[in-house]
Amino acid sequence: MDTTKELALNGNGSTSAKQEKKPRVRRQYGTLPTANAGSLQDLDIPAKIDTAPTSFDSLDLYAMFCIASDGSGGIYVKVARNKYASLHSGKSDFVAGGRCYRVVL
């Protein structure tokens, strides 16, 4: 019996032709431009902060909020049901719940 394909034994006792894996082609992504402190500009964005606190659970995804009613605690974005990201540092963290103030640009 002369065959050109290798036969592999399956777990159930039957045989099948062994298929060769094709190598994965890695995608080429572009990089973000770098910026140094000399090329950065100050940005003043007029934003409005809600006067009444709201529950973190009632915020929509990607809604901006802050911890303090005067905006002194920084601005954050809700990125998941129980996760937020800081716009200042870009770092994210988990939250169990709490009160916050909506920010509208």
C-alpha positions as CSV (number, residue, x, y, z in Angstrom):
1,M,0.0,0.0,0.0
2,D,1.8,3.1,-1.3
3,T,0.2,6.4,-0.2
4,T,1.7,9.9,-0.4
5,K,-0.3,11.2,2.5
6,E,0.4,10.3,6.1
7,L,-2.5,8.9,8.0
8,A,-3.1,9.8,11.6
9,L,-5.1,7.8,14.1
10,N,-8.0,9.7,15.7
11,G,-9.1,9.2,19.2
12,N,-12.0,7.1,18.1
13,G,-9.8,4.6,16.1
14,S,-10.5,5.9,12.6
15,T,-7.8,7.3,10.4
16,S,-7.7,10.6,8.6
17,A,-5.3,12.5,6.4
18,K,-2.9,14.7,8.3
19,Q,-3.2,18.4,7.2
20,E,-0.3,20.7,7.2
21,K,-0.6,23.9,9.2
22,K,0.0,27.1,7.3
23,P,2.2,29.6,9.1
24,R,0.2,32.6,10.4
25,V,0.8,35.9,8.7
26,R,1.3,38.7,11.2
27,R,-0.5,41.9,10.5
28,Q,1.6,45.0,10.2
29,Y,0.2,47.9,12.2
30,G,1.3,51.5,12.0
31,T,2.8,53.2,15.1
32,L,1.5,56.3,16.8
33,P,3.6,59.4,16.4
34,T,5.7,60.3,19.4
35,A,5.4,63.6,21.1
36,N,7.8,65.3,23.5
37,A,7.0,68.0,26.0
38,G,8.2,70.7,23.7
39,S,5.6,69.8,21.0
40,L,2.6,69.6,23.5
41,Q,0.1,72.5,23.9
42,D,-2.2,73.3,26.7
43,L,-5.8,72.5,26.0
44,D,-8.8,74.2,27.6
45,I,-12.0,72.4,27.1
46,P,-15.2,73.9,28.3
47,A,-17.0,71.1,30.2
48,K,-20.1,71.0,32.3
49,I,-20.3,68.9,35.5
50,D,-23.7,67.7,36.7
51,T,-24.6,69.1,40.1
52,A,-26.5,66.0,41.3
53,P,-24.5,62.9,41.9
54,T,-25.4,59.7,40.0
55,S,-24.7,56.1,40.6
56,F,-21.7,54.6,38.7
57,D,-24.0,51.7,37.6
58,S,-26.4,54.1,35.9
59,L,-23.7,55.6,33.6
60,D,-23.6,54.5,30.0
61,L,-20.4,52.9,28.7
62,Y,-17.8,55.4,27.6
63,A,-19.5,58.2,29.6
64,M,-17.2,60.7,31.3
65,F,-17.5,61.4,35.0
66,C,-15.6,62.9,37.9
67,I,-15.4,62.1,41.6
68,A,-15.7,65.6,43.0
69,S,-18.5,68.0,42.1
70,D,-16.0,70.8,41.2
71,G,-13.9,68.5,38.9
72,S,-10.8,68.6,41.1
73,G,-10.5,64.8,41.3
74,G,-9.8,64.4,37.6
75,I,-11.9,63.1,34.7
76,Y,-12.6,59.4,34.2
77,V,-14.3,57.3,31.5
78,K,-16.4,54.2,32.2
79,V,-15.0,51.5,30.0
80,A,-16.8,48.4,31.3
81,R,-19.6,47.5,33.7
82,N,-17.2,47.7,36.6
83,K,-14.1,49.4,35.2
84,Y,-13.0,52.9,34.6
85,A,-10.0,54.6,33.0
86,S,-8.4,57.9,33.9
87,L,-8.0,60.5,31.2
88,H,-5.0,61.9,32.9
89,S,-2.9,58.8,33.3
90,G,-4.6,56.4,30.9
91,K,-4.6,53.7,33.5
92,S,-7.7,51.7,34.3
93,D,-9.0,50.2,37.5
94,F,-12.0,48.2,38.8
95,V,-14.8,49.7,40.9
96,A,-17.5,48.1,42.9
97,G,-19.9,51.1,42.7
98,G,-20.4,54.5,44.2
99,R,-21.5,58.0,43.4
100,C,-20.0,60.2,40.7
101,Y,-20.8,63.4,38.7
102,R,-21.4,63.3,35.0
103,V,-19.2,65.4,32.8
104,V,-20.6,66.8,29.5
105,L,-18.3,68.4,26.9
